[in-house]
Amino acid sequence: MHLLHLPNELLQLIAGNLTIDQDLNALIQTHSRFYHLLETQLYEQNAHFGESSALAWAAAHGRIEIAKKCLRANADADTTGPLHKSNFKLNLRTCPSIILPSGYVYECGYPDNRRRSTPVMLAAVCGHVEILDLLVTHGADINRVIGDCT
């Protein structure tokens, strides 16, 4: 029997057992029916188990629709999960809305060598004002200080 022949309730149970975002995302990408049925579940799972890493990614890359989906799924607007390490060091040459010296790189120093940023920090450093407004509307703390940011 093909997965497509299973009732929605069984598909949702199967998806609920896929606790890794990449696994659920792979299933969703196989057919439009799975996408429409399980997309919300993917964002909820990321908010619950993935430390809202999708929101941090959306903030860093200016993806407003993804940020909205994350927040609808109760993503933490102030998250600083370790999954954000890849977003931590941003080469600002890729963020043309910010006028800084050529080759400027945003870096923060932490006493325990961890590198964490909030979605607000990521959106601000790349000049994604619309995402900043969205995050603030959803209660993000714009005055939060983490480590020794420069």
N, CA, C and O atoms as CSV, one atom per row, in Angstrom:
chain,resi,resn,atom,element,x,y,z
A,1,MET,N,N,0.840,-1.181,0.000
A,1,MET,CA,C,0.000,0.000,0.000
A,1,MET,C,C,0.885,1.244,0.000
A,1,MET,O,O,1.849,1.329,0.761
A,2,HIS,N,N,0.558,2.184,-0.839
A,2,HIS,CA,C,1.278,3.446,-0.931
A,2,HIS,C,C,0.891,4.357,0.232
A,2,HIS,O,O,-0.227,4.298,0.743
A,3,LEU,N,N,1.833,5.192,0.633
A,3,LEU,CA,C,1.542,6.169,1.687
A,3,LEU,C,C,0.383,7.082,1.306
A,3,LEU,O,O,-0.387,7.510,2.166
A,4,LEU,N,N,0.265,7.375,0.033
A,4,LEU,CA,C,-0.800,8.273,-0.425
A,4,LEU,C,C,-2.194,7.713,-0.168
A,4,LEU,O,O,-3.166,8.467,-0.124
A,5,HIS,N,N,-2.299,6.402,0.000
A,5,HIS,CA,C,-3.603,5.782,0.235
A,5,HIS,C,C,-3.992,5.761,1.716
A,5,HIS,O,O,-5.119,5.409,2.061
A,6,LEU,N,N,-3.059,6.138,2.580
A,6,LEU,CA,C,-3.353,6.138,4.017
A,6,LEU,C,C,-4.220,7.342,4.374
A,6,LEU,O,O,-4.101,8.399,3.755
A,7,PRO,N,N,-5.089,7.186,5.368
A,7,PRO,CA,C,-5.893,8.332,5.816
A,7,PRO,C,C,-4.998,9.386,6.488
A,7,PRO,O,O,-3.916,9.080,6.988
A,8,ASN,N,N,-5.478,10.617,6.484
A,8,ASN,CA,C,-4.716,11.730,7.054
A,8,ASN,C,C,-4.296,11.475,8.494
A,8,ASN,O,O,-3.186,11.828,8.893
A,9,GLU,N,N,-5.175,10.866,9.268
A,9,GLU,CA,C,-4.870,10.614,10.685
A,9,GLU,C,C,-3.641,9.721,10.841
A,9,GLU,O,O,-2.810,9.956,11.719
A,10,LEU,N,N,-3.523,8.703,9.999
A,10,LEU,CA,C,-2.351,7.820,10.071
A,10,LEU,C,C,-1.087,8.540,9.604
A,10,LEU,O,O,-0.012,8.353,10.172
A,11,LEU,N,N,-1.225,9.352,8.579
A,11,LEU,CA,C,-0.073,10.123,8.110
A,11,LEU,C,C,0.422,11.082,9.192
A,11,LEU,O,O,1.629,11.264,9.357
A,12,GLN,N,N,-0.497,11.687,9.921
A,12,GLN,CA,C,-0.109,12.590,11.004
A,12,GLN,C,C,0.560,11.829,12.145
A,12,GLN,O,O,1.483,12.345,12.775
A,13,LEU,N,N,0.103,10.610,12.414
A,13,LEU,CA,C,0.761,9.783,13.431
A,13,LEU,C,C,2.176,9.412,12.998
A,13,LEU,O,O,3.112,9.462,13.796
A,14,ILE,N,N,2.321,9.045,11.746
A,14,ILE,CA,C,3.651,8.716,11.222
A,14,ILE,C,C,4.562,9.935,11.336
A,14,ILE,O,O,5.691,9.835,11.815
A,15,ALA,N,N,4.066,11.071,10.897
A,15,ALA,CA,C,4.858,12.304,10.948
A,15,ALA,C,C,5.216,12.677,12.384
A,15,ALA,O,O,6.294,13.217,12.636
A,16,GLY,N,N,4.323,12.394,13.317
A,16,GLY,CA,C,4.586,12.692,14.719
A,16,GLY,C,C,5.737,11.888,15.296
A,16,GLY,O,O,6.326,12.278,16.305
A,17,ASN,N,N,6.062,10.768,14.663
A,17,ASN,CA,C,7.186,9.943,15.107
A,17,ASN,C,C,8.495,10.314,14.424
A,17,ASN,O,O,9.544,9.755,14.745
A,18,LEU,N,N,8.442,11.233,13.504
A,18,LEU,CA,C,9.656,11.733,12.854
A,18,LEU,C,C,10.115,12.958,13.636
A,18,LEU,O,O,9.680,14.075,13.357
A,19,THR,N,N,10.979,12.753,14.599
A,19,THR,CA,C,11.349,13.832,15.520
A,19,THR,C,C,12.505,14.692,15.015
A,19,THR,O,O,12.883,15.662,15.673
A,20,ILE,N,N,13.062,14.357,13.878
A,20,ILE,CA,C,14.130,15.168,13.293
A,20,ILE,C,C,13.521,15.983,12.163
A,20,ILE,O,O,12.881,15.433,11.267
A,21,ASP,N,N,13.723,17.298,12.208
A,21,ASP,CA,C,13.128,18.197,11.218
A,21,ASP,C,C,13.405,17.752,9.785
A,21,ASP,O,O,12.516,17.800,8.935
A,22,GLN,N,N,14.635,17.322,9.518
A,22,GLN,CA,C,15.006,16.941,8.159
A,22,GLN,C,C,14.192,15.752,7.668
A,22,GLN,O,O,13.854,15.685,6.486
A,23,ASP,N,N,13.871,14.815,8.553
A,23,ASP,CA,C,13.084,13.646,8.152
A,23,ASP,C,C,11.660,14.044,7.777
A,23,ASP,O,O,11.139,13.617,6.747
A,24,LEU,N,N,11.040,14.860,8.613
A,24,LEU,CA,C,9.682,15.313,8.328
A,24,LEU,C,C,9.666,16.190,7.076
A,24,LEU,O,O,8.750,16.091,6.259
A,25,ASN,N,N,10.661,17.034,6.927
A,25,ASN,CA,C,10.752,17.882,5.743
A,25,ASN,C,C,10.902,17.034,4.478
A,25,ASN,O,O,10.307,17.351,3.447
A,26,ALA,N,N,11.684,15.970,4.548
A,26,ALA,CA,C,11.848,15.084,3.390
A,26,ALA,C,C,10.514,14.452,2.998
A,26,ALA,O,O,10.194,14.369,1.812
A,27,LEU,N,N,9.741,14.010,3.978
A,27,LEU,CA,C,8.422,13.437,3.695
A,27,LEU,C,C,7.512,14.482,3.055
A,27,LEU,O,O,6.820,14.191,2.079
A,28,ILE,N,N,7.511,15.672,3.592
A,28,ILE,CA,C,6.654,16.748,3.089
A,28,ILE,C,C,6.971,17.077,1.631
A,28,ILE,O,O,6.075,17.406,0.854
A,29,GLN,N,N,8.231,16.989,1.271
A,29,GLN,CA,C,8.634,17.352,-0.084
A,29,GLN,C,C,8.312,16.288,-1.130
A,29,GLN,O,O,8.478,16.536,-2.325
A,30,THR,N,N,7.860,15.121,-0.709
A,30,THR,CA,C,7.598,14.055,-1.671
A,30,THR,C,C,6.275,14.198,-2.402
A,30,THR,O,O,6.126,13.666,-3.502
A,31,HIS,N,N,5.308,14.900,-1.823
A,31,HIS,CA,C,4.003,15.031,-2.476
A,31,HIS,C,C,3.268,16.250,-1.922
A,31,HIS,O,O,3.380,16.571,-0.739
A,32,SER,N,N,2.520,16.920,-2.785
A,32,SER,CA,C,1.803,18.127,-2.358
A,32,SER,C,C,0.774,17.827,-1.266
A,32,SER,O,O,0.505,18.679,-0.418
A,33,ARG,N,N,0.201,16.630,-1.282
A,33,ARG,CA,C,-0.756,16.274,-0.220
A,33,ARG,C,C,-0.069,16.283,1.136
A,33,ARG,O,O,-0.625,16.789,2.111
A,34,PHE,N,N,1.135,15.728,1.204
A,34,PHE,CA,C,1.875,15.704,2.467
A,34,PHE,C,C,2.241,17.124,2.899
A,34,PHE,O,O,2.190,17.456,4.083
A,35,TYR,N,N,2.608,17.946,1.933
A,35,TYR,CA,C,2.960,19.333,2.241
A,35,TYR,C,C,1.781,20.052,2.899
A,35,TYR,O,O,1.935,20.662,3.957
A,36,HIS,N,N,0.621,19.982,2.277
A,36,HIS,CA,C,-0.553,20.688,2.802
A,36,HIS,C,C,-1.019,20.117,4.142
A,36,HIS,O,O,-1.522,20.851,4.993
A,37,LEU,N,N,-0.853,18.835,4.321
A,37,LEU,CA,C,-1.294,18.184,5.554
A,37,LEU,C,C,-0.318,18.405,6.714
A,37,LEU,O,O,-0.745,18.564,7.858
A,38,LEU,N,N,0.983,18.414,6.428
A,38,LEU,CA,C,1.982,18.322,7.496
A,38,LEU,C,C,2.878,19.553,7.674
A,38,LEU,O,O,3.705,19.573,8.586
A,39,GLU,N,N,2.736,20.565,6.836
A,39,GLU,CA,C,3.622,21.723,6.941
A,39,GLU,C,C,3.535,22.392,8.315
A,39,GLU,O,O,4.562,22.712,8.913
A,40,THR,N,N,2.338,22.601,8.808
A,40,THR,CA,C,2.168,23.224,10.126
A,40,THR,C,C,2.834,22.380,11.203
A,40,THR,O,O,3.451,22.914,12.125
A,41,GLN,N,N,2.709,21.071,11.085
A,41,GLN,CA,C,3.327,20.160,12.049
A,41,GLN,C,C,4.852,20.305,12.034
A,41,GLN,O,O,5.491,20.211,13.081
A,42,LEU,N,N,5.431,20.530,10.865
A,42,LEU,CA,C,6.876,20.727,10.762
A,42,LEU,C,C,7.319,21.958,11.554
A,42,LEU,O,O,8.298,21.899,12.298
A,43,TYR,N,N,6.605,23.064,11.396
A,43,TYR,CA,C,6.967,24.290,12.118
A,43,TYR,C,C,6.730,24.139,13.622
A,43,TYR,O,O,7.509,24.650,14.427
A,44,GLU,N,N,5.666,23.446,14.000
A,44,GLU,CA,C,5.408,23.208,15.426
A,44,GLU,C,C,6.495,22.331,16.025
A,44,GLU,O,O,6.957,22.580,17.139
A,45,GLN,N,N,6.901,21.312,15.295
A,45,GLN,CA,C,7.960,20.419,15.767
A,45,GLN,C,C,9.268,21.188,15.930
A,45,GLN,O,O,9.987,20.985,16.908
A,46,ASN,N,N,9.580,22.064,14.982
A,46,ASN,CA,C,10.802,22.845,15.082
A,46,ASN,C,C,10.763,23.775,16.291
A,46,ASN,O,O,11.768,23.946,16.980
A,47,ALA,N,N,9.607,24.370,16.545
A,47,ALA,CA,C,9.474,25.254,17.707
A,47,ALA,C,C,9.629,24.474,19.008
A,47,ALA,O,O,10.197,24.977,19.977
A,48,HIS,N,N,9.125,23.249,19.024
A,48,HIS,CA,C,9.128,22.456,20.250
A,48,HIS,C,C,10.453,21.712,20.464
A,48,HIS,O,O,11.018,21.753,21.557
A,49,PHE,N,N,10.944,21.038,19.428
A,49,PHE,CA,C,12.133,20.195,19.569
A,49,PHE,C,C,13.395,20.805,18.963
A,49,PHE,O,O,14.503,20.418,19.335
A,50,GLY,N,N,13.247,21.740,18.048
A,50,GLY,CA,C,14.398,22.271,17.319
A,50,GLY,C,C,14.870,23.626,17.780
A,50,GLY,O,O,15.614,24.301,17.068
A,51,GLU,N,N,14.446,24.039,18.971
A,51,GLU,CA,C,14.865,25.307,19.570
A,51,GLU,C,C,14.589,26.503,18.654
A,51,GLU,O,O,15.333,27.484,18.657
A,52,SER,N,N,13.518,26.410,17.876
A,52,SER,CA,C,13.092,27.496,16.980
A,52,SER,C,C,14.185,27.912,16.003
A,52,SER,O,O,14.294,29.087,15.653
A,53,SER,N,N,14.988,26.957,15.567
A,53,SER,CA,C,16.079,27.266,14.643
A,53,SER,C,C,15.575,27.788,13.307
A,53,SER,O,O,16.270,28.563,12.649
A,54,ALA,N,N,14.382,27.379,12.894
A,54,ALA,CA,C,13.832,27.876,11.624
A,54,ALA,C,C,13.569,29.377,11.700
A,54,ALA,O,O,13.740,30.083,10.706
A,55,LEU,N,N,13.161,29.867,12.855
A,55,LEU,CA,C,12.933,31.303,13.026
A,55,LEU,C,C,14.250,32.063,12.931
A,55,LEU,O,O,14.311,33.119,12.301
A,56,ALA,N,N,15.296,31.541,13.544
A,56,ALA,CA,C,16.608,32.192,13.462
A,56,ALA,C,C,17.095,32.220,12.015
A,56,ALA,O,O,17.647,33.222,11.560
A,57,TRP,N,N,16.891,31.121,11.299
A,57,TRP,CA,C,17.291,31.063,9.895
A,57,TRP,C,C,16.514,32.100,9.080
A,57,TRP,O,O,17.096,32.829,8.277
A,58,ALA,N,N,15.206,32.160,9.289
A,58,ALA,CA,C,14.365,33.113,8.555
A,58,ALA,C,C,14.784,34.552,8.850
A,58,ALA,O,O,14.805,35.391,7.949
A,59,ALA,N,N,15.115,34.838,10.103
A,59,ALA,CA,C,15.539,36.187,10.488
A,59,ALA,C,C,16.851,36.562,9.806
A,59,ALA,O,O,17.006,37.690,9.336
A,60,ALA,N,N,17.785,35.632,9.750
A,60,ALA,CA,C,19.088,35.899,9.142
A,60,ALA,C,C,19.002,36.050,7.629
A,60,ALA,O,O,19.810,36.757,7.027
A,61,HIS,N,N,18.028,35.388,7.016
A,61,HIS,CA,C,17.934,35.383,5.554
A,61,HIS,C,C,16.792,36.244,5.008
A,61,HIS,O,O,16.556,36.260,3.800
A,62,GLY,N,N,16.089,36.954,5.878
A,62,GLY,CA,C,15.044,37.865,5.428
A,62,GLY,C,C,13.811,37.186,4.863
A,62,GLY,O,O,13.151,37.740,3.983
A,63,ARG,N,N,13.491,36.010,5.347
A,63,ARG,CA,C,12.350,35.242,4.833
A,63,ARG,C,C,11.133,35.472,5.727
A,63,ARG,O,O,10.884,34.703,6.655
A,64,ILE,N,N,10.383,36.528,5.444
A,64,ILE,CA,C,9.274,36.969,6.291
A,64,ILE,C,C,8.170,35.921,6.392
A,64,ILE,O,O,7.629,35.714,7.478
A,65,GLU,N,N,7.822,35.258,5.300
A,65,GLU,CA,C,6.738,34.268,5.341
A,65,GLU,C,C,7.103,33.085,6.230
A,65,GLU,O,O,6.256,32.567,6.957
A,66,ILE,N,N,8.353,32.661,6.174
A,66,ILE,CA,C,8.791,31.569,7.041
A,66,ILE,C,C,8.780,32.030,8.495
A,66,ILE,O,O,8.374,31.277,9.380
A,67,ALA,N,N,9.220,33.250,8.745
A,67,ALA,CA,C,9.189,33.789,10.110
A,67,ALA,C,C,7.761,33.815,10.646
A,67,ALA,O,O,7.528,33.472,11.805
A,68,LYS,N,N,6.803,34.220,9.810
A,68,LYS,CA,C,5.396,34.246,10.239
A,68,LYS,C,C,4.900,32.842,10.570
A,68,LYS,O,O,4.212,32.649,11.572
A,69,LYS,N,N,5.242,31.869,9.743
A,69,LYS,CA,C,4.824,30.484,10.002
A,69,LYS,C,C,5.431,29.976,11.306
A,69,LYS,O,O,4.767,29.284,12.078
A,70,CYS,N,N,6.683,30.317,11.548
A,70,CYS,CA,C,7.346,29.905,12.794
A,70,CYS,C,C,6.635,30.494,14.008
A,70,CYS,O,O,6.375,29.791,14.985
A,71,LEU,N,N,6.328,31.765,13.942
A,71,LEU,CA,C,5.680,32.432,15.073
A,71,LEU,C,C,4.261,31.920,15.286
A,71,LEU,O,O,3.808,31.817,16.426
A,72,ARG,N,N,3.548,31.596,14.195
A,72,ARG,CA,C,2.214,30.987,14.340
A,72,ARG,C,C,2.308,29.624,15.019
A,72,ARG,O,O,1.366,29.184,15.678
A,73,ALA,N,N,3.449,28.961,14.852
A,73,ALA,CA,C,3.669,27.651,15.469
A,73,ALA,C,C,4.269,27.787,16.869
A,73,ALA,O,O,4.764,26.810,17.430
A,74,ASN,N,N,4.225,28.989,17.429
A,74,ASN,CA,C,4.712,29.278,18.783
A,74,ASN,C,C,6.224,29.178,18.935
A,74,ASN,O,O,6.715,28.758,19.983
A,75,ALA,N,N,6.966,29.559,17.898
A,75,ALA,CA,C,8.418,29.621,18.018
A,75,ALA,C,C,8.779,30.706,19.027
A,75,ALA,O,O,8.069,31.701,19.166
A,76,ASP,N,N,9.887,30.503,19.726
A,76,ASP,CA,C,10.365,31.454,20.727
A,76,ASP,C,C,11.092,32.602,20.034
A,76,ASP,O,O,12.156,32.399,19.448
A,77,ALA,N,N,10.530,33.795,20.097
A,77,ALA,CA,C,11.114,34.964,19.433
A,77,ALA,C,C,12.435,35.386,20.060
A,77,ALA,O,O,13.178,36.156,19.450
A,78,ASP,N,N,12.751,34.908,21.259
A,78,ASP,CA,C,14.001,35.250,21.941
A,78,ASP,C,C,14.963,34.073,22.030
A,78,ASP,O,O,15.896,34.104,22.833
A,79,THR,N,N,14.759,33.057,21.238
A,79,THR,CA,C,15.578,31.857,21.329
A,79,THR,C,C,17.057,32.149,21.079
A,79,THR,O,O,17.401,33.015,20.275
A,80,THR,N,N,17.913,31.428,21.767
A,80,THR,CA,C,19.361,31.513,21.550
A,80,THR,C,C,19.950,30.112,21.510
A,80,THR,O,O,21.069,29.885,21.973
A,81,GLY,N,N,19.206,29.191,20.966
A,81,GLY,CA,C,19.635,27.797,20.946
A,81,GLY,C,C,20.953,27.586,20.224
A,81,GLY,O,O,21.321,28.378,19.357
A,82,PRO,N,N,21.657,26.535,20.570
A,82,PRO,CA,C,22.959,26.258,19.964
A,82,PRO,C,C,22.880,25.948,18.480
A,82,PRO,O,O,23.907,25.940,17.802
A,83,LEU,N,N,21.689,25.694,17.959
A,83,LEU,CA,C,21.557,25.428,16.533
A,83,LEU,C,C,21.816,26.677,15.705
A,83,LEU,O,O,21.887,26.595,14.479
A,84,HIS,N,N,21.958,27.825,16.343
A,84,HIS,CA,C,22.142,29.076,15.624
A,84,HIS,C,C,23.613,29.381,15.385
A,84,HIS,O,O,23.944,30.448,14.867
A,85,LYS,N,N,24.498,28.466,15.753
A,85,LYS,CA,C,25.922,28.710,15.562
A,85,LYS,C,C,26.251,29.011,14.106
A,85,LYS,O,O,27.120,29.836,13.823
A,86,SER,N,N,25.566,28.352,13.188
A,86,SER,CA,C,25.863,28.574,11.777
A,86,SER,C,C,25.470,29.976,11.331
A,86,SER,O,O,26.005,30.476,10.342
A,87,ASN,N,N,24.555,30.613,12.033
A,87,ASN,CA,C,24.142,31.970,11.695
A,87,ASN,C,C,24.971,33.015,12.418
A,87,ASN,O,O,24.789,34.212,12.195
A,88,PHE,N,N,25.869,32.586,13.273
A,88,PHE,CA,C,26.514,33.490,14.211
A,88,PHE,C,C,27.439,34.509,13.553
A,88,PHE,O,O,27.336,35.706,13.821
A,89,LYS,N,N,28.328,34.046,12.705
A,89,LYS,CA,C,29.311,34.944,12.105
A,89,LYS,C,C,28.814,35.315,10.710
A,89,LYS,O,O,28.869,34.502,9.788
A,90,LEU,N,N,28.338,36.524,10.565
A,90,LEU,CA,C,27.744,36.965,9.306
A,90,LEU,C,C,28.674,37.936,8.595
A,90,LEU,O,O,29.074,38.952,9.163
A,91,ASN,N,N,29.010,37.625,7.376
A,91,ASN,CA,C,29.789,38.541,6.564
A,91,ASN,C,C,28.827,39.590,6.036
A,91,ASN,O,O,27.945,39.271,5.239
A,92,LEU,N,N,28.976,40.811,6.456
A,92,LEU,CA,C,28.004,41.844,6.137
A,92,LEU,C,C,28.084,42.331,4.696
A,92,LEU,O,O,27.283,43.175,4.292
A,93,ARG,N,N,29.022,41.827,3.917
A,93,ARG,CA,C,29.005,42.142,2.490
A,93,ARG,C,C,27.771,41.531,1.839
A,93,ARG,O,O,27.344,41.983,0.777
A,94,THR,N,N,27.199,40.516,2.462
A,94,THR,CA,C,26.000,39.877,1.918
A,94,THR,C,C,24.733,40.578,2.388
A,94,THR,O,O,23.632,40.180,2.007
A,95,CYS,N,N,24.870,41.607,3.205
A,95,CYS,CA,C,23.726,42.367,3.721
A,95,CYS,C,C,23.841,43.806,3.229
A,95,CYS,O,O,24.291,44.672,3.980
A,96,PRO,N,N,23.448,44.082,1.988
A,96,PRO,CA,C,23.690,45.400,1.402
A,96,PRO,C,C,22.926,46.544,2.056
A,96,PRO,O,O,23.237,47.707,1.797
A,97,SER,N,N,21.943,46.251,2.890
A,97,SER,CA,C,21.175,47.330,3.501
A,97,SER,C,C,21.919,47.993,4.654
A,97,SER,O,O,21.460,49.004,5.187
A,98,ILE,N,N,23.048,47.441,5.039
A,98,ILE,CA,C,23.840,48.014,6.128
A,98,ILE,C,C,25.097,48.643,5.529
A,98,ILE,O,O,25.812,48.001,4.760
A,99,ILE,N,N,25.359,49.889,5.883
A,99,ILE,CA,C,26.530,50.582,5.352
A,99,ILE,C,C,27.645,50.482,6.384
A,99,ILE,O,O,27.636,51.182,7.397
A,100,LEU,N,N,28.598,49.610,6.114
A,100,LEU,CA,C,29.745,49.403,6.987
A,100,LEU,C,C,30.983,49.267,6.100
A,100,LEU,O,O,30.861,49.072,4.891
A,101,PRO,N,N,32.164,49.367,6.691
A,101,PRO,CA,C,33.377,49.209,5.891
A,101,PRO,C,C,33.395,47.862,5.168
A,101,PRO,O,O,32.855,46.871,5.658
A,102,SER,N,N,34.016,47.848,4.016
A,102,SER,CA,C,34.099,46.632,3.212
A,102,SER,C,C,34.711,45.484,4.011
A,102,SER,O,O,35.736,45.659,4.670
A,103,GLY,N,N,34.092,44.328,3.953
A,103,GLY,CA,C,34.607,43.152,4.628
A,103,GLY,C,C,34.321,43.090,6.111
A,103,GLY,O,O,34.828,42.202,6.797
A,104,TYR,N,N,33.518,44.015,6.627
A,104,TYR,CA,C,33.207,44.035,8.054
A,104,TYR,C,C,32.474,42.758,8.448
A,104,TYR,O,O,31.567,42.315,7.744
A,105,VAL,N,N,32.864,42.176,9.560
A,105,VAL,CA,C,32.231,40.955,10.051
A,105,VAL,C,C,31.740,41.194,11.468
A,105,VAL,O,O,32.493,41.666,12.321
A,106,TYR,N,N,30.475,40.868,11.719
A,106,TYR,CA,C,29.868,41.008,13.048
A,106,TYR,C,C,30.290,39.813,13.884
A,106,TYR,O,O,30.081,38.670,13.479
A,107,GLU,N,N,30.885,40.065,15.052
A,107,GLU,CA,C,31.295,38.969,15.917
A,107,GLU,C,C,30.964,39.296,17.365
A,107,GLU,O,O,30.974,40.460,17.766
A,108,CYS,N,N,30.675,38.277,18.134
A,108,CYS,CA,C,30.461,38.413,19.570
A,108,CYS,C,C,31.409,37.474,20.289
A,108,CYS,O,O,31.671,36.362,19.830
A,109,GLY,N,N,31.919,37.931,21.419
A,109,GLY,CA,C,32.783,37.079,22.214
A,109,GLY,C,C,32.034,36.545,23.421
A,109,GLY,O,O,31.279,37.280,24.057
A,110,TYR,N,N,32.233,35.286,23.740
A,110,TYR,CA,C,31.563,34.656,24.867
A,110,TYR,C,C,32.606,33.992,25.745
A,110,TYR,O,O,33.537,33.363,25.240
A,111,PRO,N,N,32.459,34.126,27.062
A,111,PRO,CA,C,33.456,33.541,27.952
A,111,PRO,C,C,33.569,32.031,27.815
A,111,PRO,O,O,34.658,31.486,27.994
A,112,ASP,N,N,32.482,31.340,27.504
A,112,ASP,CA,C,32.538,29.882,27.408
A,112,ASP,C,C,32.633,29.412,25.953
A,112,ASP,O,O,32.387,28.243,25.655
A,113,ASN,N,N,32.990,30.326,25.057
A,113,ASN,CA,C,33.227,30.012,23.654
A,113,ASN,C,C,31.984,29.556,22.891
A,113,ASN,O,O,32.105,29.028,21.786
A,114,ARG,N,N,30.804,29.749,23.454
A,114,ARG,CA,C,29.576,29.450,22.708
A,114,ARG,C,C,29.213,30.674,21.894
A,114,ARG,O,O,29.485,31.804,22.301
A,115,ARG,N,N,28.603,30.451,20.749
A,115,ARG,CA,C,28.214,31.565,19.892
A,115,ARG,C,C,26.719,31.494,19.677
A,115,ARG,O,O,26.211,30.583,19.023
A,116,ARG,N,N,26.027,32.462,20.232
A,116,ARG,CA,C,24.567,32.461,20.146
A,116,ARG,C,C,24.061,33.854,19.800
A,116,ARG,O,O,24.620,34.865,20.224
A,117,SER,N,N,23.005,33.877,19.031
A,117,SER,CA,C,22.352,35.130,18.665
A,117,SER,C,C,20.856,34.911,18.690
A,117,SER,O,O,20.382,33.804,18.435
A,118,THR,N,N,20.112,35.955,18.996
A,118,THR,CA,C,18.655,35.865,18.938
A,118,THR,C,C,18.209,36.182,17.512
A,118,THR,O,O,18.975,36.763,16.743
A,119,PRO,N,N,16.985,35.809,17.149
A,119,PRO,CA,C,16.476,36.192,15.834
A,119,PRO,C,C,16.497,37.710,15.621
A,119,PRO,O,O,16.732,38.175,14.505
A,120,VAL,N,N,16.252,38.485,16.689
A,120,VAL,CA,C,16.304,39.948,16.574
A,120,VAL,C,C,17.704,40.393,16.165
A,120,VAL,O,O,17.855,41.234,15.279
A,121,MET,N,N,18.721,39.835,16.802
A,121,MET,CA,C,20.102,40.196,16.463
A,121,MET,C,C,20.415,39.847,15.010
A,121,MET,O,O,21.030,40.634,14.290
A,122,LEU,N,N,19.986,38.664,14.591
A,122,LEU,CA,C,20.266,38.223,13.226
A,122,LEU,C,C,19.558,39.097,12.200
A,122,LEU,O,O,20.150,39.466,11.185
A,123,ALA,N,N,18.299,39.431,12.456
A,123,ALA,CA,C,17.551,40.286,11.527
A,123,ALA,C,C,18.148,41.692,11.496
A,123,ALA,O,O,18.257,42.299,10.430
A,124,ALA,N,N,18.531,42.207,12.657
A,124,ALA,CA,C,19.075,43.566,12.727
A,124,ALA,C,C,20.403,43.677,12.000
A,124,ALA,O,O,20.640,44.643,11.274
A,125,VAL,N,N,21.260,42.703,12.189
A,125,VAL,CA,C,22.591,42.777,11.601
A,125,VAL,C,C,22.530,42.700,10.071
A,125,VAL,O,O,23.440,43.181,9.396
A,126,CYS,N,N,21.485,42.109,9.526
A,126,CYS,CA,C,21.327,42.042,8.069
A,126,CYS,C,C,20.295,43.034,7.545
A,126,CYS,O,O,19.980,43.026,6.355
A,127,GLY,N,N,19.768,43.881,8.412
A,127,GLY,CA,C,18.875,44.942,7.973
A,127,GLY,C,C,17.497,44.499,7.526
A,127,GLY,O,O,16.891,45.143,6.670
A,128,HIS,N,N,16.991,43.414,8.085
A,128,HIS,CA,C,15.658,42.922,7.725
A,128,HIS,C,C,14.617,43.561,8.647
A,128,HIS,O,O,14.151,42.943,9.604
A,129,VAL,N,N,14.264,44.806,8.339
A,129,VAL,CA,C,13.399,45.621,9.191
A,129,VAL,C,C,12.010,45.009,9.342
A,129,VAL,O,O,11.441,45.039,10.433
A,130,GLU,N,N,11.462,44.462,8.276
A,130,GLU,CA,C,10.123,43.870,8.342
A,130,GLU,C,C,10.094,42.700,9.329
A,130,GLU,O,O,9.121,42.527,10.064
A,131,ILE,N,N,11.146,41.912,9.343
A,131,ILE,CA,C,11.215,40.801,10.297
A,131,ILE,C,C,11.412,41.331,11.708
A,131,ILE,O,O,10.841,40.788,12.655
A,132,LEU,N,N,12.209,42.380,11.865
A,132,LEU,CA,C,12.364,42.999,13.189
A,132,LEU,C,C,11.018,43.448,13.734
A,132,LEU,O,O,10.693,43.181,14.891
A,133,ASP,N,N,10.237,44.128,12.909
A,133,ASP,CA,C,8.902,44.573,13.332
A,133,ASP,C,C,8.040,43.388,13.746
A,133,ASP,O,O,7.352,43.440,14.766
A,134,LEU,N,N,8.078,42.330,12.961
A,134,LEU,CA,C,7.296,41.130,13.259
A,134,LEU,C,C,7.715,40.522,14.597
A,134,LEU,O,O,6.865,40.161,15.411
A,135,LEU,N,N,9.018,40.409,14.824
A,135,LEU,CA,C,9.523,39.822,16.068
A,135,LEU,C,C,9.135,40.667,17.280
A,135,LEU,O,O,8.723,40.133,18.309
A,136,VAL,N,N,9.266,41.979,17.153
A,136,VAL,CA,C,8.900,42.871,18.259
A,136,VAL,C,C,7.408,42.769,18.538
A,136,VAL,O,O,6.995,42.752,19.697
A,137,THR,N,N,6.601,42.701,17.493
A,137,THR,CA,C,5.154,42.540,17.651
A,137,THR,C,C,4.823,41.264,18.417
A,137,THR,O,O,3.834,41.206,19.148
A,138,HIS,N,N,5.661,40.241,18.243
A,138,HIS,CA,C,5.442,38.963,18.934
A,138,HIS,C,C,6.205,38.876,20.256
A,138,HIS,O,O,6.381,37.788,20.803
A,139,GLY,N,N,6.654,40.016,20.766
A,139,GLY,CA,C,7.219,40.060,22.111
A,139,GLY,C,C,8.706,39.833,22.231
A,139,GLY,O,O,9.194,39.596,23.336
A,140,ALA,N,N,9.450,39.895,21.139
A,140,ALA,CA,C,10.900,39.715,21.228
A,140,ALA,C,C,11.520,40.864,22.013
A,140,ALA,O,O,11.091,42.012,21.893
A,141,ASP,N,N,12.528,40.548,22.814
A,141,ASP,CA,C,13.215,41.538,23.639
A,141,ASP,C,C,14.329,42.189,22.821
A,141,ASP,O,O,15.343,41.551,22.538
A,142,ILE,N,N,14.146,43.447,22.443
A,142,ILE,CA,C,15.153,44.130,21.626
A,142,ILE,C,C,16.340,44.622,22.451
A,142,ILE,O,O,17.349,45.044,21.886
A,143,ASN,N,N,16.234,44.575,23.762
A,143,ASN,CA,C,17.320,45.033,24.630
A,143,ASN,C,C,18.134,43.886,25.210
A,143,ASN,O,O,18.983,44.109,26.073
A,144,ARG,N,N,17.897,42.699,24.764
A,144,ARG,CA,C,18.592,41.532,25.307
A,144,ARG,C,C,20.077,41.583,24.956
A,144,ARG,O,O,20.442,41.861,23.814
A,145,VAL,N,N,20.919,41.314,25.934
A,145,VAL,CA,C,22.365,41.290,25.738
A,145,VAL,C,C,22.850,39.872,25.993
A,145,VAL,O,O,22.512,39.254,27.003
A,146,ILE,N,N,23.643,39.374,25.065
A,146,ILE,CA,C,24.210,38.030,25.207
A,146,ILE,C,C,25.710,38.150,25.012
A,146,ILE,O,O,26.165,38.559,23.944
A,147,GLY,N,N,26.473,37.805,26.018
A,147,GLY,CA,C,27.917,37.875,25.901
A,147,GLY,C,C,28.396,39.305,25.728
A,147,GLY,O,O,27.790,40.244,26.245
A,148,ASP,N,N,29.487,39.459,24.999
A,148,ASP,CA,C,30.113,40.758,24.767
A,148,ASP,C,C,30.074,41.047,23.277
A,148,ASP,O,O,31.046,40.792,22.566
A,149,CYS,N,N,28.952,41.580,22.800
A,149,CYS,CA,C,28.780,41.829,21.366
A,149,CYS,C,C,29.480,43.112,20.961
A,149,CYS,O,O,29.458,44.108,21.685
A,150,THR,N,N,30.103,43.072,19.787
A,150,THR,CA,C,30.769,44.252,19.231
A,150,THR,C,C,30.300,44.493,17.815
A,150,THR,O,O,30.745,45.443,17.170
